[in-house]
Amino acid sequence: MTCRMTSTVSAILICILSAGCASTVTSNTPRTAKEQMLLSNSVDQSLDKVDFTPLYGQRVLIDDKYLDCVDKQYLVGSIRHRALRAGAILADKAEDADLVMEVRSGGVGTDTAESFVGTPEIALPGMLTIPEIRLMERKTQFGYSKIGLVTYDAKTKESLGEGGVALARSDDSNWFVMGIGPFQNGTLKKDVTRATTATPGMQRRQLPSTVAFTPRSTGDAVGGQDGVHFASESREVRQ
């Protein structure tokens, strides 16, 4: 009997000593991805209201000395990108430019709003409290972007057009019903869904897991591929 108890105790001790646990360490960026997406979407929507076509064939300096806002690099980069798409030639100095486009910010940031249907927490006499009851609640985060633009002649400093201000707002709403949720809607969800949903039959080029570059060619196309060579794992994927 004693030997059996000793064996049992020994088995329990072995199990305790050999048992263990593991945990996964995770981290988050200082700014949430949702906040950054709301701001970039509002910037994109603001710039959608600007006609860059008059910059075609002009050497343009994008002047951001009056611009002070969060995500400044994305805003300036987006303006440069759209100017290039319109056919402009970017200049690094005013003396090399035909036109100067000044950029300013009237506000680039986020705001939140929260509302619910139910009863708030109620304090009663005698240290009694009725807890808050939320039957339905909505939490919404907004992204705002107000961008001012003016263009003038780099030599004469004469204004070219009136310029103006473009304002846009993006939003992300999350609904909870009896604690179940979130049920998401808003412009952010629409943009993400549109960007991550492939059109049936659409072809896209999948990036290879290896990197290959081709030297700049001064001759004619090579191999019928306009002189462009991809890594061996590059291939087109049909959705």
N, C-alpha and C positions, 0 to 999 in steps of 0.2 A: 504493500500500500504506500509505504514511504517512497519507494523507488518510483512508483507511478506518479505520485504528486510531484516529486522532484523533476521527473521528465516533463510533466505538464508545465510547471513553472519555468523550466528551461526553454521550452518551446515558445511560451508567451514572451519571455525576455528576448529571444532571438527575433521574434516577429516585430517587437517594439523597436529593437535596435536596427533592424534591417528596413523598416518602413521609412518612407520619406515623402516629401512633397515638392512640387515644382511650381513656379509661378513665372509668368511672362511679363517682362518689363516693357512698358510702352511709354511713349512720350508724344507730346503734341507741340506743334509750332506755336510761337508766342501769339500769332494772329491765326484765327481759324481760317480754313480754306473757304468756308461759306462767306465770311466777311470779305475776303479778297476777291472772290468771284462776284459778289454783289457790286463792289466798287468798279471792277474791270468791266462788268456788263453795263453799268451806268455810264462809264466813260465811252464805251463803244456806241451806245445808243445816242449819246450827245454828239459824237463825231459823225454819226449817220446823218445828222441834220445839216452838215457843212458840205458845201459844194466846192471841191478842190480842183475841178476841171479848168478854171482860169489859170492855174499854175503850169499848164502844159507848156513844155519847152523853155520855161524860165528857170534861172538859177536862183534858188530860194534859200535864205538863211532862216532857220527856225530859232527864234530868240526866246529863251525861257527865263531871262533874268527877273521878270516880274511874276514868275510862277512859284508858288510856295504851297505845296499840298502833299498829302500822303500819296504814295504810289506815283510820284512824279515821273520816274523813269518809264513806267508803262504808258503814261499819258503822252509824254514827249515822243516816245518810240512809236506810238500809234499814229500820231500826227505825221511823223516822218514817213511812216509806211504808206499812209494814204496819199501824201504828197507824191511819193515815188510812183504809186499806182496811177496817179493822175498825169504822169509824164513829166514831173518836175525834176530838176537837177539840183541836188542838195549842195549847198555851199557851206564852208566852215568859217569864213570870215566875211564881214560886211562888204569889204572892198572887192570881194570876188563874186558878190551876189547882185542880181538884178532887183530882187524883191526881198523884203524882210517881213516875216510873219511873227508878230509878238503874241505870246500865249500867256494868259493869266487865269487864275482860278477864283471863282466866286464861292467855292465850297465843294470839297470832295470828302465824303464821310458817310458814316452809317448812323442809324437811329433805330430804336426798338419800341414796340408797343405791345401791351399785353392786356387781354380782357377775358372775362369768364362769366358763365351763367351758373349761379348757385348762391350760397350764403357765406358771408365772411365769418371770420372767427369772432365769437361773442364772449366777453368776460362777464360772468355772473357773480353775485355776492357769495362769499364763503369759499373763495379760491376755486370756484368751478369755472370751467371754460368749455364752451361748445366749439368743437373744431370746425375749421373751414371746410366747406363741402363744394366741390367743383363738378357740376354735371357736364359742362362743356367749356373748353377754354381755347383761346387762340393766342399764339405767340408769333409776332411778325417782326422781321428785321428788314429795314429799308437801306438801300444804297443810293446816295444822291451825287450828282455830278453837274456842276455849273461851270462851263468853260467859255472864256472870252477870247476872241481872236480878232486881230486887226492886221492889215497888210499895207505896206507903203513902199514907195520907190527907194531903193538903197542909196541912190545918188542925190535926188532932189528932196527926199523925205516927204514927198507928197502922198497923201492917203489914196489908196486904190480901193474904192468902194467904201461902204459904211462899216464893214466888219459886223460884229454882233456877238450875241451870247447864246450858247446852246445849253439847254437844261434837260436833264433826263433823270428818271428814277427807276430803280429795279427793286424787287421785293421778294421775300421768301416767307410764306405763311405756313405754320404748322398747327393743325387742329387736333385736339384730344377730346374724346367723348367717353365719359365714365372711366377715365384713366387709360383708355385704349387709344393708341396712336404712335407716332404722329401721322396725320393725313396731310400731305404736303401739296401746296399749289403756289402759284406766283410766277413771275417772269423768270426767276432763276431755274425753276424746275423745267419750264418750257425750253430754255436755252440748253440746259444739260441734256434733256431728252433728244432735242434736235441734233445736238453735236455727237451724241453717242449712239444714235440709231442710224444704221446704214440703209440706204435705199436698195430695195431688192434688185439684183442684177448689176449693181454698181461695182466697178473695179477699183481697187486701191492697191498701192504698192506697199508691201509689208517690209519694214526695216529689217535688215539682216542683223545677226548677233555678232558679226565680224565687220570691221570697218575697212573699206578700200577706197583709195583715191586714184584719179587718173590725171596725169600731167596735162597741162593746157596745151592743146594741139593747134598748130597754125595751118595745118593742111586741111584736106577734105575729110568728110566723115569716114569713120573707120567701121567696117563690118556692118554698114547699113544702120547704125545706131546713133548717128550724129556725133560720133566720137565720145559718147558717154558710156562708161563701163561701171557695172554694179558689182558688189561683192557676190561671191558664189552662191550665197544663201538668199539673195534677193529674188523675189518672185511676186507675180501678181496674184491676188487672191480675190475670187469672185464671191460676193456675199450671197 
